[in-house]
Amino acid sequence: MKRAGVLYLLIWLLLAAFAGLTAWYLNLAILYLFALWIENPVWRPTYWTASSLVYINKISILVLGSIWLIFITWLEIALRNSALQDRLWKQAGKMGLILLALLAVSFAIFVVG
């Protein structure tokens, strides 16, 4: 049981770091999309300038950081329950694939877009 606890902790730390990286790239993608929106004179809201991105960045970091904290708390509970039911690898793989898909979408928006 002690070995499973160490493995569970390592998987949790890895997925929490991966979730943080995903949140960072989501923040960059959000800033990029808002920059495109502000740059376009047809779609730009009235009185919005490039300095509006500072406030969008602060709100985005606050919201994504809160979502990250909630997610890693939920992830810890889900991984602990799956470790007790001998489903740790299946649950970790499912969470990793979800995070990888989100990272791929945000990376594609930021880098390719």
PDB file as gemmi writes it, atoms N, CA and C in Angstrom:
CRYST1    1.000    1.000    1.000  90.00  90.00  90.00 P 1                      
ATOM      1  N   MET A   1       0.821  -1.199   0.000  1.00  0.00           N  
ATOM      2  CA  MET A   1       0.000   0.000   0.000  1.00  0.00           C  
ATOM      3  C   MET A   1       0.866   1.263   0.000  1.00  0.00           C  
ATOM      4  N   LYS A   2       2.026   1.190   0.664  1.00  0.00           N  
ATOM      5  CA  LYS A   2       2.896   2.363   0.723  1.00  0.00           C  
ATOM      6  C   LYS A   2       3.444   2.700  -0.664  1.00  0.00           C  
ATOM      7  N   ARG A   3       3.766   1.674  -1.450  1.00  0.00           N  
ATOM      8  CA  ARG A   3       4.275   1.905  -2.801  1.00  0.00           C  
ATOM      9  C   ARG A   3       3.203   2.532  -3.688  1.00  0.00           C  
ATOM     10  N   ALA A   4       1.962   2.082  -3.538  1.00  0.00           N  
ATOM     11  CA  ALA A   4       0.862   2.662  -4.313  1.00  0.00           C  
ATOM     12  C   ALA A   4       0.645   4.123  -3.924  1.00  0.00           C  
ATOM     13  N   GLY A   5       0.870   4.455  -2.646  1.00  0.00           N  
ATOM     14  CA  GLY A   5       0.720   5.838  -2.209  1.00  0.00           C  
ATOM     15  C   GLY A   5       1.760   6.752  -2.824  1.00  0.00           C  
ATOM     16  N   VAL A   6       2.992   6.272  -2.937  1.00  0.00           N  
ATOM     17  CA  VAL A   6       4.057   7.066  -3.564  1.00  0.00           C  
ATOM     18  C   VAL A   6       3.775   7.240  -5.052  1.00  0.00           C  
ATOM     19  N   LEU A   7       3.324   6.177  -5.702  1.00  0.00           N  
ATOM     20  CA  LEU A   7       2.987   6.245  -7.123  1.00  0.00           C  
ATOM     21  C   LEU A   7       1.826   7.210  -7.360  1.00  0.00           C  
ATOM     22  N   TYR A   8       0.826   7.122  -6.497  1.00  0.00           N  
ATOM     23  CA  TYR A   8      -0.330   8.015  -6.597  1.00  0.00           C  
ATOM     24  C   TYR A   8       0.105   9.475  -6.438  1.00  0.00           C  
ATOM     25  N   LEU A   9       1.009   9.748  -5.504  1.00  0.00           N  
ATOM     26  CA  LEU A   9       1.493  11.106  -5.287  1.00  0.00           C  
ATOM     27  C   LEU A   9       2.290  11.613  -6.487  1.00  0.00           C  
ATOM     28  N   LEU A  10       3.134  10.774  -7.065  1.00  0.00           N  
ATOM     29  CA  LEU A  10       3.911  11.178  -8.241  1.00  0.00           C  
ATOM     30  C   LEU A  10       3.011  11.463  -9.438  1.00  0.00           C  
ATOM     31  N   ILE A  11       2.000  10.615  -9.636  1.00  0.00           N  
ATOM     32  CA  ILE A  11       1.061  10.844 -10.742  1.00  0.00           C  
ATOM     33  C   ILE A  11       0.298  12.141 -10.514  1.00  0.00           C  
ATOM     34  N   TRP A  12      -0.114  12.372  -9.274  1.00  0.00           N  
ATOM     35  CA  TRP A  12      -0.843  13.601  -8.971  1.00  0.00           C  
ATOM     36  C   TRP A  12       0.029  14.827  -9.224  1.00  0.00           C  
ATOM     37  N   LEU A  13       1.280  14.809  -8.795  1.00  0.00           N  
ATOM     38  CA  LEU A  13       2.178  15.942  -9.024  1.00  0.00           C  
ATOM     39  C   LEU A  13       2.412  16.180 -10.514  1.00  0.00           C  
ATOM     40  N   LEU A  14       2.585  15.103 -11.264  1.00  0.00           N  
ATOM     41  CA  LEU A  14       2.799  15.224 -12.704  1.00  0.00           C  
ATOM     42  C   LEU A  14       1.571  15.815 -13.394  1.00  0.00           C  
ATOM     43  N   LEU A  15       0.383  15.313 -13.056  1.00  0.00           N  
ATOM     44  CA  LEU A  15      -0.836  15.831 -13.677  1.00  0.00           C  
ATOM     45  C   LEU A  15      -1.137  17.262 -13.223  1.00  0.00           C  
ATOM     46  N   ALA A  16      -0.808  17.611 -11.986  1.00  0.00           N  
ATOM     47  CA  ALA A  16      -1.017  18.985 -11.520  1.00  0.00           C  
ATOM     48  C   ALA A  16      -0.097  19.952 -12.268  1.00  0.00           C  
ATOM     49  N   ALA A  17       1.153  19.556 -12.486  1.00  0.00           N  
ATOM     50  CA  ALA A  17       2.075  20.398 -13.257  1.00  0.00           C  
ATOM     51  C   ALA A  17       1.623  20.504 -14.715  1.00  0.00           C  
ATOM     52  N   PHE A  18       1.140  19.395 -15.261  1.00  0.00           N  
ATOM     53  CA  PHE A  18       0.646  19.394 -16.639  1.00  0.00           C  
ATOM     54  C   PHE A  18      -0.599  20.272 -16.759  1.00  0.00           C  
ATOM     55  N   ALA A  19      -1.450  20.274 -15.739  1.00  0.00           N  
ATOM     56  CA  ALA A  19      -2.628  21.141 -15.733  1.00  0.00           C  
ATOM     57  C   ALA A  19      -2.209  22.608 -15.652  1.00  0.00           C  
ATOM     58  N   GLY A  20      -1.168  22.911 -14.891  1.00  0.00           N  
ATOM     59  CA  GLY A  20      -0.659  24.280 -14.828  1.00  0.00           C  
ATOM     60  C   GLY A  20      -0.111  24.750 -16.168  1.00  0.00           C  
ATOM     61  N   LEU A  21       0.613  23.880 -16.856  1.00  0.00           N  
ATOM     62  CA  LEU A  21       1.119  24.205 -18.189  1.00  0.00           C  
ATOM     63  C   LEU A  21      -0.033  24.423 -19.170  1.00  0.00           C  
ATOM     64  N   THR A  22      -1.047  23.585 -19.072  1.00  0.00           N  
ATOM     65  CA  THR A  22      -2.221  23.737 -19.931  1.00  0.00           C  
ATOM     66  C   THR A  22      -2.927  25.059 -19.651  1.00  0.00           C  
ATOM     67  N   ALA A  23      -3.066  25.422 -18.387  1.00  0.00           N  
ATOM     68  CA  ALA A  23      -3.701  26.694 -18.035  1.00  0.00           C  
ATOM     69  C   ALA A  23      -2.885  27.874 -18.564  1.00  0.00           C  
ATOM     70  N   TRP A  24      -1.562  27.755 -18.528  1.00  0.00           N  
ATOM     71  CA  TRP A  24      -0.710  28.829 -19.047  1.00  0.00           C  
ATOM     72  C   TRP A  24      -0.927  29.015 -20.551  1.00  0.00           C  
ATOM     73  N   TYR A  25      -0.961  27.916 -21.295  1.00  0.00           N  
ATOM     74  CA  TYR A  25      -1.184  28.032 -22.732  1.00  0.00           C  
ATOM     75  C   TYR A  25      -2.607  28.469 -23.057  1.00  0.00           C  
ATOM     76  N   LEU A  26      -3.579  28.101 -22.216  1.00  0.00           N  
ATOM     77  CA  LEU A  26      -4.931  28.625 -22.405  1.00  0.00           C  
ATOM     78  C   LEU A  26      -4.952  30.134 -22.200  1.00  0.00           C  
ATOM     79  N   ASN A  27      -4.200  30.626 -21.233  1.00  0.00           N  
ATOM     80  CA  ASN A  27      -4.098  32.066 -21.007  1.00  0.00           C  
ATOM     81  C   ASN A  27      -3.487  32.762 -22.225  1.00  0.00           C  
ATOM     82  N   LEU A  28      -2.439  32.188 -22.772  1.00  0.00           N  
ATOM     83  CA  LEU A  28      -1.825  32.780 -23.969  1.00  0.00           C  
ATOM     84  C   LEU A  28      -2.784  32.769 -25.155  1.00  0.00           C  
ATOM     85  N   ALA A  29      -3.554  31.694 -25.299  1.00  0.00           N  
ATOM     86  CA  ALA A  29      -4.521  31.615 -26.394  1.00  0.00           C  
ATOM     87  C   ALA A  29      -5.631  32.649 -26.214  1.00  0.00           C  
ATOM     88  N   ILE A  30      -6.090  32.832 -24.979  1.00  0.00           N  
ATOM     89  CA  ILE A  30      -7.122  33.838 -24.710  1.00  0.00           C  
ATOM     90  C   ILE A  30      -6.600  35.234 -25.030  1.00  0.00           C  
ATOM     91  N   LEU A  31      -5.381  35.536 -24.615  1.00  0.00           N  
ATOM     92  CA  LEU A  31      -4.799  36.848 -24.919  1.00  0.00           C  
ATOM     93  C   LEU A  31      -4.634  37.054 -26.421  1.00  0.00           C  
ATOM     94  N   TYR A  32      -4.224  36.006 -27.122  1.00  0.00           N  
ATOM     95  CA  TYR A  32      -4.048  36.107 -28.566  1.00  0.00           C  
ATOM     96  C   TYR A  32      -5.382  36.387 -29.258  1.00  0.00           C  
ATOM     97  N   LEU A  33      -6.438  35.669 -28.839  1.00  0.00           N  
ATOM     98  CA  LEU A  33      -7.749  35.874 -29.457  1.00  0.00           C  
ATOM     99  C   LEU A  33      -8.294  37.270 -29.156  1.00  0.00           C  
ATOM    100  N   PHE A  34      -8.107  37.748 -27.933  1.00  0.00           N  
ATOM    101  CA  PHE A  34      -8.548  39.104 -27.611  1.00  0.00           C  
ATOM    102  C   PHE A  34      -7.722  40.148 -28.356  1.00  0.00           C  
ATOM    103  N   ALA A  35      -6.442  39.897 -28.561  1.00  0.00           N  
ATOM    104  CA  ALA A  35      -5.610  40.834 -29.324  1.00  0.00           C  
ATOM    105  C   ALA A  35      -6.086  40.916 -30.773  1.00  0.00           C  
ATOM    106  N   LEU A  36      -6.448  39.771 -31.340  1.00  0.00           N  
ATOM    107  CA  LEU A  36      -6.996  39.794 -32.698  1.00  0.00           C  
ATOM    108  C   LEU A  36      -8.319  40.549 -32.747  1.00  0.00           C  
ATOM    109  N   TRP A  37      -9.125  40.366 -31.728  1.00  0.00           N  
ATOM    110  CA  TRP A  37     -10.425  41.021 -31.669  1.00  0.00           C  
ATOM    111  C   TRP A  37     -10.268  42.537 -31.538  1.00  0.00           C  
ATOM    112  N   ILE A  38      -9.339  42.970 -30.692  1.00  0.00           N  
ATOM    113  CA  ILE A  38      -9.119  44.403 -30.487  1.00  0.00           C  
ATOM    114  C   ILE A  38      -8.460  45.036 -31.709  1.00  0.00           C  
ATOM    115  N   GLU A  39      -7.633  44.274 -32.400  1.00  0.00           N  
ATOM    116  CA  GLU A  39      -6.932  44.792 -33.575  1.00  0.00           C  
ATOM    117  C   GLU A  39      -7.882  45.073 -34.739  1.00  0.00           C  
ATOM    118  N   ASN A  40      -8.974  44.348 -34.818  1.00  0.00           N  
ATOM    119  CA  ASN A  40      -9.929  44.509 -35.909  1.00  0.00           C  
ATOM    120  C   ASN A  40     -10.843  45.703 -35.613  1.00  0.00           C  
ATOM    121  N   PRO A  41     -10.839  46.736 -36.459  1.00  0.00           N  
ATOM    122  CA  PRO A  41     -11.649  47.923 -36.165  1.00  0.00           C  
ATOM    123  C   PRO A  41     -13.152  47.676 -36.283  1.00  0.00           C  
ATOM    124  N   VAL A  42     -13.557  46.670 -37.026  1.00  0.00           N  
ATOM    125  CA  VAL A  42     -14.987  46.394 -37.183  1.00  0.00           C  
ATOM    126  C   VAL A  42     -15.561  45.750 -35.922  1.00  0.00           C  
ATOM    127  N   TRP A  43     -14.847  44.814 -35.336  1.00  0.00           N  
ATOM    128  CA  TRP A  43     -15.356  44.046 -34.201  1.00  0.00           C  
ATOM    129  C   TRP A  43     -14.946  44.612 -32.847  1.00  0.00           C  
ATOM    130  N   ARG A  44     -14.031  45.571 -32.824  1.00  0.00           N  
ATOM    131  CA  ARG A  44     -13.514  46.095 -31.558  1.00  0.00           C  
ATOM    132  C   ARG A  44     -14.617  46.827 -30.788  1.00  0.00           C  
ATOM    133  N   PRO A  45     -14.774  46.494 -29.497  1.00  0.00           N  
ATOM    134  CA  PRO A  45     -15.732  47.249 -28.679  1.00  0.00           C  
ATOM    135  C   PRO A  45     -15.278  48.705 -28.525  1.00  0.00           C  
ATOM    136  N   THR A  46     -16.211  49.571 -28.291  1.00  0.00           N  
ATOM    137  CA  THR A  46     -15.916  50.988 -28.155  1.00  0.00           C  
ATOM    138  C   THR A  46     -14.975  51.231 -26.980  1.00  0.00           C  
ATOM    139  N   TYR A  47     -13.977  52.061 -27.191  1.00  0.00           N  
ATOM    140  CA  TYR A  47     -12.982  52.478 -26.195  1.00  0.00           C  
ATOM    141  C   TYR A  47     -12.031  51.364 -25.764  1.00  0.00           C  
ATOM    142  N   TRP A  48     -11.995  50.272 -26.450  1.00  0.00           N  
ATOM    143  CA  TRP A  48     -11.019  49.221 -26.136  1.00  0.00           C  
ATOM    144  C   TRP A  48      -9.756  49.498 -26.922  1.00  0.00           C  
ATOM    145  N   THR A  49      -8.622  49.402 -26.246  1.00  0.00           N  
ATOM    146  CA  THR A  49      -7.326  49.591 -26.884  1.00  0.00           C  
ATOM    147  C   THR A  49      -6.432  48.416 -26.520  1.00  0.00           C  
ATOM    148  N   ALA A  50      -5.195  48.496 -26.960  1.00  0.00           N  
ATOM    149  CA  ALA A  50      -4.248  47.423 -26.637  1.00  0.00           C  
ATOM    150  C   ALA A  50      -3.982  47.352 -25.138  1.00  0.00           C  
ATOM    151  N   SER A  51      -4.142  48.471 -24.433  1.00  0.00           N  
ATOM    152  CA  SER A  51      -3.930  48.439 -22.979  1.00  0.00           C  
ATOM    153  C   SER A  51      -5.033  47.672 -22.255  1.00  0.00           C  
ATOM    154  N   SER A  52      -6.129  47.398 -22.928  1.00  0.00           N  
ATOM    155  CA  SER A  52      -7.190  46.577 -22.330  1.00  0.00           C  
ATOM    156  C   SER A  52      -6.729  45.148 -22.113  1.00  0.00           C  
ATOM    157  N   LEU A  53      -5.710  44.724 -22.851  1.00  0.00           N  
ATOM    158  CA  LEU A  53      -5.199  43.364 -22.701  1.00  0.00           C  
ATOM    159  C   LEU A  53      -4.589  43.124 -21.323  1.00  0.00           C  
ATOM    160  N   VAL A  54      -4.114  44.175 -20.677  1.00  0.00           N  
ATOM    161  CA  VAL A  54      -3.558  44.024 -19.326  1.00  0.00           C  
ATOM    162  C   VAL A  54      -4.641  43.536 -18.377  1.00  0.00           C  
ATOM    163  N   TYR A  55      -5.814  44.138 -18.455  1.00  0.00           N  
ATOM    164  CA  TYR A  55      -6.912  43.749 -17.573  1.00  0.00           C  
ATOM    165  C   TYR A  55      -7.471  42.381 -17.951  1.00  0.00           C  
ATOM    166  N   ILE A  56      -7.507  42.105 -19.234  1.00  0.00           N  
ATOM    167  CA  ILE A  56      -7.955  40.783 -19.680  1.00  0.00           C  
ATOM    168  C   ILE A  56      -6.995  39.718 -19.177  1.00  0.00           C  
ATOM    169  N   ASN A  57      -5.702  40.007 -19.213  1.00  0.00           N  
ATOM    170  CA  ASN A  57      -4.707  39.067 -18.710  1.00  0.00           C  
ATOM    171  C   ASN A  57      -4.890  38.817 -17.213  1.00  0.00           C  
ATOM    172  N   LYS A  58      -5.120  39.871 -16.441  1.00  0.00           N  
ATOM    173  CA  LYS A  58      -5.301  39.713 -14.993  1.00  0.00           C  
ATOM    174  C   LYS A  58      -6.545  38.895 -14.672  1.00  0.00           C  
ATOM    175  N   ILE A  59      -7.639  39.166 -15.363  1.00  0.00           N  
ATOM    176  CA  ILE A  59      -8.869  38.409 -15.130  1.00  0.00           C  
ATOM    177  C   ILE A  59      -8.690  36.967 -15.573  1.00  0.00           C  
ATOM    178  N   SER A  60      -8.029  36.768 -16.699  1.00  0.00           N  
ATOM    179  CA  SER A  60      -7.797  35.419 -17.204  1.00  0.00           C  
ATOM    180  C   SER A  60      -6.943  34.600 -16.244  1.00  0.00           C  
ATOM    181  N   ILE A  61      -5.896  35.200 -15.701  1.00  0.00           N  
ATOM    182  CA  ILE A  61      -5.047  34.487 -14.739  1.00  0.00           C  
ATOM    183  C   ILE A  61      -5.831  34.165 -13.471  1.00  0.00           C  
ATOM    184  N   LEU A  62      -6.652  35.093 -13.016  1.00  0.00           N  
ATOM    185  CA  LEU A  62      -7.463  34.850 -11.825  1.00  0.00           C  
ATOM    186  C   LEU A  62      -8.443  33.695 -12.045  1.00  0.00           C  
ATOM    187  N   VAL A  63      -9.140  33.708 -13.171  1.00  0.00           N  
ATOM    188  CA  VAL A  63     -10.131  32.663 -13.450  1.00  0.00           C  
ATOM    189  C   VAL A  63      -9.453  31.321 -13.700  1.00  0.00           C  
ATOM    190  N   LEU A  64      -8.426  31.303 -14.537  1.00  0.00           N  
ATOM    191  CA  LEU A  64      -7.746  30.038 -14.828  1.00  0.00           C  
ATOM    192  C   LEU A  64      -7.015  29.494 -13.603  1.00  0.00           C  
ATOM    193  N   GLY A  65      -6.476  30.363 -12.769  1.00  0.00           N  
ATOM    194  CA  GLY A  65      -5.843  29.909 -11.533  1.00  0.00           C  
ATOM    195  C   GLY A  65      -6.848  29.292 -10.576  1.00  0.00           C  
ATOM    196  N   SER A  66      -8.030  29.892 -10.493  1.00  0.00           N  
ATOM    197  CA  SER A  66      -9.082  29.323  -9.648  1.00  0.00           C  
ATOM    198  C   SER A  66      -9.543  27.974 -10.178  1.00  0.00           C  
ATOM    199  N   ILE A  67      -9.699  27.881 -11.492  1.00  0.00           N  
ATOM    200  CA  ILE A  67     -10.086  26.601 -12.096  1.00  0.00           C  
ATOM    201  C   ILE A  67      -9.003  25.560 -11.858  1.00  0.00           C  
ATOM    202  N   TRP A  68      -7.732  25.965 -11.938  1.00  0.00           N  
ATOM    203  CA  TRP A  68      -6.631  25.024 -11.697  1.00  0.00           C  
ATOM    204  C   TRP A  68      -6.656  24.503 -10.265  1.00  0.00           C  
ATOM    205  N   LEU A  69      -6.874  25.388  -9.292  1.00  0.00           N  
ATOM    206  CA  LEU A  69      -6.935  24.953  -7.895  1.00  0.00           C  
ATOM    207  C   LEU A  69      -8.094  23.993  -7.650  1.00  0.00           C  
ATOM    208  N   ILE A  70      -9.250  24.303  -8.214  1.00  0.00           N  
ATOM    209  CA  ILE A  70     -10.396  23.405  -8.073  1.00  0.00           C  
ATOM    210  C   ILE A  70     -10.103  22.076  -8.754  1.00  0.00           C  
ATOM    211  N   PHE A  71      -9.484  22.124  -9.933  1.00  0.00           N  
ATOM    212  CA  PHE A  71      -9.194  20.895 -10.669  1.00  0.00           C  
ATOM    213  C   PHE A  71      -8.213  20.001  -9.926  1.00  0.00           C  
ATOM    214  N   ILE A  72      -7.144  20.568  -9.376  1.00  0.00           N  
ATOM    215  CA  ILE A  72      -6.171  19.695  -8.715  1.00  0.00           C  
ATOM    216  C   ILE A  72      -6.731  19.121  -7.416  1.00  0.00           C  
ATOM    217  N   THR A  73      -7.638  19.850  -6.769  1.00  0.00           N  
ATOM    218  CA  THR A  73      -8.304  19.288  -5.591  1.00  0.00           C  
ATOM    219  C   THR A  73      -9.199  18.127  -5.999  1.00  0.00           C  
ATOM    220  N   TRP A  74      -9.978  18.324  -7.051  1.00  0.00           N  
ATOM    221  CA  TRP A  74     -10.834  17.253  -7.553  1.00  0.00           C  
ATOM    222  C   TRP A  74      -9.993  16.085  -8.068  1.00  0.00           C  
ATOM    223  N   LEU A  75      -8.885  16.387  -8.717  1.00  0.00           N  
ATOM    224  CA  LEU A  75      -7.996  15.349  -9.233  1.00  0.00           C  
ATOM    225  C   LEU A  75      -7.428  14.502  -8.103  1.00  0.00           C  
ATOM    226  N   GLU A  76      -7.073  15.141  -7.003  1.00  0.00           N  
ATOM    227  CA  GLU A  76      -6.539  14.407  -5.861  1.00  0.00           C  
ATOM    228  C   GLU A  76      -7.574  13.436  -5.307  1.00  0.00           C  
ATOM    229  N   ILE A  77      -8.809  13.879  -5.202  1.00  0.00           N  
ATOM    230  CA  ILE A  77      -9.877  13.009  -4.703  1.00  0.00           C  
ATOM    231  C   ILE A  77     -10.130  11.866  -5.674  1.00  0.00           C  
ATOM    232  N   ALA A  78     -10.189  12.173  -6.968  1.00  0.00           N  
ATOM    233  CA  ALA A  78     -10.451  11.135  -7.971  1.00  0.00           C  
ATOM    234  C   ALA A  78      -9.323  10.116  -8.023  1.00  0.00           C  
ATOM    235  N   LEU A  79      -8.084  10.570  -7.951  1.00  0.00           N  
ATOM    236  CA  LEU A  79      -6.959   9.634  -7.991  1.00  0.00           C  
ATOM    237  C   LEU A  79      -6.873   8.796  -6.720  1.00  0.00           C  
ATOM    238  N   ARG A  80      -7.194   9.394  -5.581  1.00  0.00           N  
ATOM    239  CA  ARG A  80      -7.175   8.620  -4.339  1.00  0.00           C  
ATOM    240  C   ARG A  80      -8.234   7.519  -4.373  1.00  0.00           C  
ATOM    241  N   ASN A  81      -9.437   7.862  -4.835  1.00  0.00           N  
ATOM    242  CA  ASN A  81     -10.490   6.848  -4.935  1.00  0.00           C  
ATOM    243  C   ASN A  81     -10.143   5.772  -5.955  1.00  0.00           C  
ATOM    244  N   SER A  82      -9.551   6.164  -7.069  1.00  0.00           N  
ATOM    245  CA  SER A  82      -9.190   5.165  -8.080  1.00  0.00           C  
ATOM    246  C   SER A  82      -8.027   4.294  -7.615  1.00  0.00           C  
ATOM    247  N   ALA A  83      -7.141   4.831  -6.775  1.00  0.00           N  
ATOM    248  CA  ALA A  83      -6.049   4.016  -6.233  1.00  0.00           C  
ATOM    249  C   ALA A  83      -6.594   2.958  -5.285  1.00  0.00           C  
ATOM    250  N   LEU A  84      -7.626   3.309  -4.531  1.00  0.00           N  
ATOM    251  CA  LEU A  84      -8.240   2.339  -3.628  1.00  0.00           C  
ATOM    252  C   LEU A  84      -8.985   1.245  -4.386  1.00  0.00           C  
ATOM    253  N   GLN A  85      -9.458   1.561  -5.586  1.00  0.00           N  
ATOM    254  CA  GLN A  85     -10.202   0.597  -6.399  1.00  0.00           C  
ATOM    255  C   GLN A  85      -9.335  -0.032  -7.486  1.00  0.00           C  
ATOM    256  N   ASP A  86      -8.031   0.151  -7.423  1.00  0.00           N  
ATOM    257  CA  ASP A  86      -7.069  -0.388  -8.399  1.00  0.00           C  
ATOM    258  C   ASP A  86      -7.371   0.060  -9.830  1.00  0.00           C  
ATOM    259  N   ARG A  87      -7.736   1.316  -9.990  1.00  0.00           N  
ATOM    260  CA  ARG A  87      -7.983   1.897 -11.311  1.00  0.00           C  
ATOM    261  C   ARG A  87      -7.126   3.145 -11.522  1.00  0.00           C  
ATOM    262  N   LEU A  88      -5.993   3.214 -10.861  1.00  0.00           N  
ATOM    263  CA  LEU A  88      -5.180   4.427 -10.875  1.00  0.00           C  
ATOM    264  C   LEU A  88      -4.678   4.758 -12.277  1.00  0.00           C  
ATOM    265  N   TRP A  89      -4.148   3.774 -12.982  1.00  0.00           N  
ATOM    266  CA  TRP A  89      -3.586   4.033 -14.313  1.00  0.00           C  
ATOM    267  C   TRP A  89      -4.666   4.437 -15.307  1.00  0.00           C  
ATOM    268  N   LYS A  90      -5.840   3.825 -15.210  1.00  0.00           N  
ATOM    269  CA  LYS A  90      -6.935   4.167 -16.122  1.00  0.00           C  
ATOM    270  C   LYS A  90      -7.399   5.604 -15.881  1.00  0.00           C  
ATOM    271  N   GLN A  91      -7.576   5.966 -14.619  1.00  0.00           N  
ATOM    272  CA  GLN A  91      -8.018   7.320 -14.281  1.00  0.00           C  
ATOM    273  C   GLN A  91      -6.958   8.357 -14.649  1.00  0.00           C  
ATOM    274  N   ALA A  92      -5.700   8.057 -14.374  1.00  0.00           N  
ATOM    275  CA  ALA A  92      -4.622   8.994 -14.704  1.00  0.00           C  
ATOM    276  C   ALA A  92      -4.491   9.160 -16.218  1.00  0.00           C  
ATOM    277  N   GLY A  93      -4.656   8.074 -16.951  1.00  0.00           N  
ATOM    278  CA  GLY A  93      -4.597   8.160 -18.411  1.00  0.00           C  
ATOM    279  C   GLY A  93      -5.725   8.994 -18.980  1.00  0.00           C  
ATOM    280  N   LYS A  94      -6.912   8.832 -18.416  1.00  0.00           N  
ATOM    281  CA  LYS A  94      -8.062   9.609 -18.877  1.00  0.00           C  
ATOM    282  C   LYS A  94      -7.854  11.102 -18.616  1.00  0.00           C  
ATOM    283  N   MET A  95      -7.373  11.431 -17.422  1.00  0.00           N  
ATOM    284  CA  MET A  95      -7.107  12.839 -17.096  1.00  0.00           C  
ATOM    285  C   MET A  95      -5.982  13.408 -17.959  1.00  0.00           C  
ATOM    286  N   GLY A  96      -4.957  12.601 -18.192  1.00  0.00           N  
ATOM    287  CA  GLY A  96      -3.849  13.048 -19.032  1.00  0.00           C  
ATOM    288  C   GLY A  96      -4.281  13.323 -20.463  1.00  0.00           C  
ATOM    289  N   LEU A  97      -5.170  12.485 -20.996  1.00  0.00           N  
ATOM    290  CA  LEU A  97      -5.660  12.705 -22.362  1.00  0.00           C  
ATOM    291  C   LEU A  97      -6.520  13.959 -22.457  1.00  0.00           C  
ATOM    292  N   ILE A  98      -7.334  14.207 -21.451  1.00  0.00           N  
ATOM    293  CA  ILE A  98      -8.146  15.427 -21.449  1.00  0.00           C  
ATOM    294  C   ILE A  98      -7.250  16.666 -21.412  1.00  0.00           C  
ATOM    295  N   LEU A  99      -6.242  16.638 -20.550  1.00  0.00           N  
ATOM    296  CA  LEU A  99      -5.316  17.772 -20.471  1.00  0.00           C  
ATOM    297  C   LEU A  99      -4.509  17.931 -21.754  1.00  0.00           C  
ATOM    298  N   LEU A 100      -4.127  16.814 -22.355  1.00  0.00           N  
ATOM    299  CA  LEU A 100      -3.379  16.869 -23.612  1.00  0.00           C  
ATOM    300  C   LEU A 100      -4.224  17.464 -24.728  1.00  0.00           C  
ATOM    301  N   ALA A 101      -5.515  17.125 -24.773  1.00  0.00           N  
ATOM    302  CA  ALA A 101      -6.401  17.693 -25.789  1.00  0.00           C  
ATOM    303  C   ALA A 101      -6.555  19.202 -25.594  1.00  0.00           C  
ATOM    304  N   LEU A 102      -6.739  19.641 -24.345  1.00  0.00           N  
ATOM    305  CA  LEU A 102      -6.838  21.079 -24.077  1.00  0.00           C  
ATOM    306  C   LEU A 102      -5.543  21.806 -24.423  1.00  0.00           C  
ATOM    307  N   LEU A 103      -4.424  21.184 -24.103  1.00  0.00           N  
ATOM    308  CA  LEU A 103      -3.130  21.780 -24.425  1.00  0.00           C  
ATOM    309  C   LEU A 103      -2.936  21.878 -25.932  1.00  0.00           C  
ATOM    310  N   ALA A 104      -3.345  20.856 -26.665  1.00  0.00           N  
ATOM    311  CA  ALA A 104      -3.198  20.868 -28.122  1.00  0.00           C  
ATOM    312  C   ALA A 104      -4.046  21.972 -28.749  1.00  0.00           C  
ATOM    313  N   VAL A 105      -5.266  22.145 -28.266  1.00  0.00           N  
ATOM    314  CA  VAL A 105      -6.140  23.189 -28.811  1.00  0.00           C  
ATOM    315  C   VAL A 105      -5.569  24.576 -28.513  1.00  0.00           C  
ATOM    316  N   SER A 106      -5.168  24.812 -27.271  1.00  0.00           N  
ATOM    317  CA  SER A 106      -4.634  26.129 -26.926  1.00  0.00           C  
ATOM    318  C   SER A 106      -3.296  26.392 -27.610  1.00  0.00           C  
ATOM    319  N   PHE A 107      -2.478  25.360 -27.738  1.00  0.00           N  
ATOM    320  CA  PHE A 107      -1.201  25.512 -28.435  1.00  0.00           C  
ATOM    321  C   PHE A 107      -1.431  25.822 -29.911  1.00  0.00           C  
ATOM    322  N   ALA A 108      -2.423  25.164 -30.513  1.00  0.00           N  
ATOM    323  CA  ALA A 108      -2.728  25.416 -31.924  1.00  0.00           C  
ATOM    324  C   ALA A 108      -3.243  26.835 -32.128  1.00  0.00           C  
ATOM    325  N   ILE A 109      -4.061  27.319 -31.222  1.00  0.00           N  
ATOM    326  CA  ILE A 109      -4.573  28.684 -31.344  1.00  0.00           C  
ATOM    327  C   ILE A 109      -3.434  29.690 -31.212  1.00  0.00           C  
ATOM    328  N   PHE A 110      -2.574  29.481 -30.238  1.00  0.00           N  
ATOM    329  CA  PHE A 110      -1.517  30.456 -29.963  1.00  0.00           C  
ATOM    330  C   PHE A 110      -0.396  30.406 -30.990  1.00  0.00           C  
ATOM    331  N   VAL A 111       0.085  29.220 -31.317  1.00  0.00           N  
ATOM    332  CA  VAL A 111       1.264  29.103 -32.171  1.00  0.00           C  
ATOM    333  C   VAL A 111       0.888  29.118 -33.649  1.00  0.00           C  
ATOM    334  N   VAL A 112      -0.067  28.298 -34.027  1.00  0.00           N  
ATOM    335  CA  VAL A 112      -0.411  28.172 -35.441  1.00  0.00           C  
ATOM    336  C   VAL A 112      -1.284  29.328 -35.896  1.00  0.00           C  
ATOM    337  N   GLY A 113      -2.218  29.757 -35.018  1.00  0.00           N  
ATOM    338  CA  GLY A 113      -3.197  30.781 -35.371  1.00  0.00           C  
ATOM    339  C   GLY A 113      -2.575  32.071 -35.713  1.00  0.00           C  
TER     340      GLY A 113                                                      
END                                                                             
